[in-house]
Amino acid sequence: MASIVWMGIFVLLCFEMVLTALFCAPLPWGFRKLLLKISRPIKAVNAVRTAILFIIIGLGIAVASSVQEMTKAQQREEHIKFNVDSASVVDVWEYSKVRQNRFRSERNMYLSLMTLTLSMVLWRLLDLFHNEAKLRDELKNAEPVPQSVEEKKQN
């Protein structure tokens, strides 16, 4: 069951990387406008923000769990100290299993932290994306400045 959870976190990380690249890429305004039309309704924006918030909370729990597993693995590794000359096969096998568990828990922590970081970046990029759209709408609806005001500013 745990491997399914971490596989899901990895898939989420890949999805977030694609979205982050899409939001950061200098795309033409026509393509960005299409993305805005898809995500523009207030309900859609709130749904995405709510989903990202739940993802952040879940990833926080995953980070805490992986840190706890890593701490346990490090403690088990410290308890298994043996002399290489007098070590039995069982000792070596147990030490190998403990090292594998430690590696797995560290990998899970890095996966969850990277996914958590990208979730927060994606949250902010989504805000910036919609702020840009609002500013473009305000600029589009703004009244033109009279010619006499422009001349005064130049002088």
C-alpha positions as CSV (number, residue, x, y, z in Angstrom):
1,M,0.0,0.0,0.0
2,A,2.8,2.4,0.9
3,S,4.5,2.0,-2.5
4,I,1.2,2.9,-4.2
5,V,1.1,6.2,-2.2
6,W,4.7,7.0,-3.1
7,M,4.1,6.2,-6.8
8,G,1.1,8.6,-6.6
9,I,3.4,11.3,-5.2
10,F,5.9,10.7,-8.0
11,V,3.2,11.0,-10.6
12,L,1.9,14.2,-8.9
13,L,5.5,15.5,-9.0
14,C,5.7,14.8,-12.7
15,F,2.4,16.5,-13.3
16,E,3.4,19.5,-11.3
17,M,6.7,19.8,-13.2
18,V,4.8,19.9,-16.5
19,L,2.3,22.5,-15.2
20,T,5.1,24.7,-13.7
21,A,7.0,24.5,-17.0
22,L,3.8,25.5,-18.9
23,F,3.1,28.4,-16.6
24,C,6.7,29.6,-16.7
25,A,7.2,29.3,-20.4
26,P,7.1,32.5,-22.4
27,L,4.0,31.5,-24.4
28,P,2.2,33.8,-26.8
29,W,-0.7,35.7,-25.3
30,G,-3.2,33.9,-27.6
31,F,-2.2,30.5,-26.1
32,R,-2.2,31.9,-22.5
33,K,-5.6,33.5,-23.2
34,L,-6.9,30.0,-24.1
35,L,-5.5,28.6,-20.8
36,L,-7.3,31.5,-19.0
37,K,-10.6,30.7,-20.7
38,I,-10.3,27.2,-19.4
39,S,-9.5,28.2,-15.8
40,R,-11.1,31.6,-15.7
41,P,-14.4,30.9,-14.0
42,I,-14.3,31.7,-10.3
43,K,-15.5,28.2,-9.4
44,A,-12.7,26.6,-11.4
45,V,-10.1,28.9,-9.7
46,N,-11.5,28.1,-6.2
47,A,-11.6,24.4,-7.0
48,V,-8.0,24.4,-8.2
49,R,-6.9,26.3,-5.1
50,T,-8.8,24.0,-2.8
51,A,-7.2,21.0,-4.5
52,I,-3.7,22.4,-4.2
53,L,-4.4,23.2,-0.5
54,F,-5.5,19.6,0.1
55,I,-2.4,18.4,-1.8
56,I,-0.2,20.6,0.4
57,I,-1.7,19.3,3.6
58,G,-1.4,15.7,2.4
59,L,2.2,16.2,1.4
60,G,3.0,17.8,4.8
61,I,1.7,14.6,6.3
62,A,3.8,12.5,3.9
63,V,6.9,14.5,4.8
64,A,6.3,14.0,8.5
65,S,5.8,10.3,7.9
66,S,9.0,9.9,5.8
67,V,11.1,11.8,8.3
68,Q,9.8,9.5,11.1
69,E,10.6,6.4,9.0
70,M,14.1,7.8,8.2
71,T,14.7,8.5,11.9
72,K,13.7,4.9,12.8
73,A,16.0,3.5,10.0
74,Q,18.9,5.6,11.2
75,Q,18.4,4.3,14.8
76,R,18.2,0.7,13.6
77,E,21.4,1.2,11.6
78,E,23.2,2.5,14.7
79,H,22.1,-0.6,16.7
80,I,23.5,-2.9,14.1
81,K,27.3,-2.6,14.4
82,F,29.3,-5.6,13.6
83,N,32.9,-6.6,12.9
84,V,33.4,-7.5,9.3
85,D,35.8,-10.4,10.2
86,S,33.4,-12.1,12.6
87,A,30.1,-11.1,11.0
88,S,27.7,-13.9,10.1
89,V,25.6,-13.9,6.9
90,V,22.5,-13.0,9.0
91,D,24.2,-9.9,10.3
92,V,25.2,-8.8,6.9
93,W,21.7,-9.5,5.6
94,E,20.0,-7.5,8.4
95,Y,22.4,-4.6,7.9
96,S,21.7,-4.6,4.1
97,K,17.9,-4.6,4.8
98,V,18.3,-1.7,7.2
99,R,20.4,0.3,4.7
100,Q,17.7,-0.4,2.0
101,N,15.0,0.9,4.3
102,R,17.0,4.0,5.1
103,F,17.6,4.7,1.4
104,R,13.9,4.2,0.7
105,S,12.8,6.5,3.5
106,E,15.3,9.2,2.4
107,R,14.0,8.9,-1.2
108,N,10.4,9.3,0.0
109,M,11.3,12.3,2.0
110,Y,13.0,14.0,-1.0
111,L,10.1,13.1,-3.3
112,S,7.5,14.5,-0.9
113,L,9.6,17.7,-0.2
114,M,10.1,18.4,-3.9
115,T,6.4,17.8,-4.6
116,L,5.4,20.1,-1.7
117,T,7.8,22.8,-2.9
118,L,6.4,22.6,-6.4
119,S,2.8,22.7,-5.1
120,M,3.6,26.0,-3.4
121,V,5.3,27.4,-6.5
122,L,2.3,26.3,-8.6
123,W,-0.1,28.0,-6.1
124,R,1.8,31.3,-6.6
125,L,2.1,30.9,-10.3
126,L,-1.6,30.4,-10.6
127,D,-2.1,33.7,-8.6
128,L,0.3,35.6,-10.8
129,F,-1.3,34.1,-14.0
130,H,-4.8,35.4,-12.9
131,N,-3.4,38.7,-11.8
132,E,-1.9,39.2,-15.2
133,A,-5.2,38.5,-16.8
134,K,-7.0,41.0,-14.5
135,L,-4.4,43.7,-15.3
136,R,-4.8,43.0,-19.1
137,D,-8.5,43.3,-18.8
138,E,-8.2,46.6,-16.9
139,L,-5.8,47.9,-19.5
140,K,-8.1,46.8,-22.3
141,N,-11.1,48.6,-20.6
142,A,-9.1,51.7,-19.6
143,E,-10.0,55.0,-21.3
144,P,-7.4,56.5,-23.5
145,V,-5.4,59.3,-22.1
146,P,-6.2,62.7,-23.7
147,Q,-3.5,64.1,-25.9
148,S,-3.0,67.3,-23.8
149,V,-2.2,65.2,-20.7
150,E,0.4,63.2,-22.6
151,E,2.1,66.4,-23.8
152,K,2.2,67.8,-20.3
153,K,4.0,64.6,-19.1
154,Q,6.6,64.9,-21.8
155,N,7.4,68.5,-20.9
